[in-house]
Amino acid sequence: MSTISEALKTAVQYHQANHLTKAEQIYRQILEIIPLQPDALHGLGSLALQQSQFQNAQKFLTAAVENQPSAFKHWFVLGNCYQSQAEFSQAVDAYK
């Protein structure tokens, strides 16, 4: 893969096709190059949430939010993560 954006696109395609292991590998490869790349962090957080790994999801999504605080998608999925754990006040804060 020649660029980070192409790698992200491929990872998202794998993720959407439910090839979670391949998607995770690419997200992690991106983070080896750019450790706090928000879209890769978001992808790993979404994967973890999808697999009910709430602590990992929260860790990755919080890092995504911290590195790209204006990106609605990070806040929204973080809110979903909190909601999945019945942490409703934190979910509301994330959704705001």
N, C-alpha and C positions, 0 to 999 in steps of 0.2 A: 504494500500500500504506500503510495507516494506522499500523501498528505494526511494530516490529522483529521481534516474534514472528511476525507474519503474513508478513513478508518472508522470514524464515528458513524458515517452513513452505513457502512457494512455491518457494524455492530448492531445498529438499530434494526437493520433488515433481519439479522439473525434473531434478535430479541423478538421481533414481531412474528417471526416464523416459528417461535418457541424452541429455537436451538440455543438454549440458555448457556450451555457450557462454552460454545463458540463465542457468543456475545460477551460473556464474562472475560474470556481470554483477551479479546480485543480491547475491551474497556481497561483491563489491567495493563496491557501493553502501552496504551496511551498514557496511563498514569506513570509508567516508568519513564516516559519521555517528558511529560509535563505533569508533575505530581499533583497539582491542584486543579486540573482541567475540569471545569464545572459540569460539562455535559457527560464526561466519563464517570464522574462521581454520581451524577444523577442516574445514569444507566445502571451502575452497580447498586445504588439505593433502590431503584425500581425493581431490579432482579431480586434483591434480598426481600423486599416487601412482598413480591409475588410468591416467594418461597416461605413466607411467614417467619423470616429471620429479622424480627423487629429491631433488635439492638444494632445489627449491622446496617439495616436500612436507615435507621435514625442517624447513625454515625456518618454515612456517606451523604445523605440528604442535607444534614446540617452543614457539612463541609461545602456542599454545592451552594447552599444559601449564603454562607459566609463569603464565598469567592465570587458570587454573582447575585448580590442581594436584590437586584431589580428584576430578576427572571421569575415571572409568575409560576412557571411550571415547577420549579424547585419547591417553592412554598406550598403549592397545591398538593404535590405528592407527599411532602413532609406532613401536611395536614391529614392526608389519608392515612399515613403511618400512625400518627397519634390517635386518630379515630379508630383504627383497627385494634388499638390497645386500650380503648375506652378512656383515653386521656383527652376528654372533650374540651376542657378549657384551653389546653395547649393546641388542639386542633383548630379551635376558633381563632386563636392568635395567629396561627400560621396562615389560615385562610384570609385573614384581614390583610 
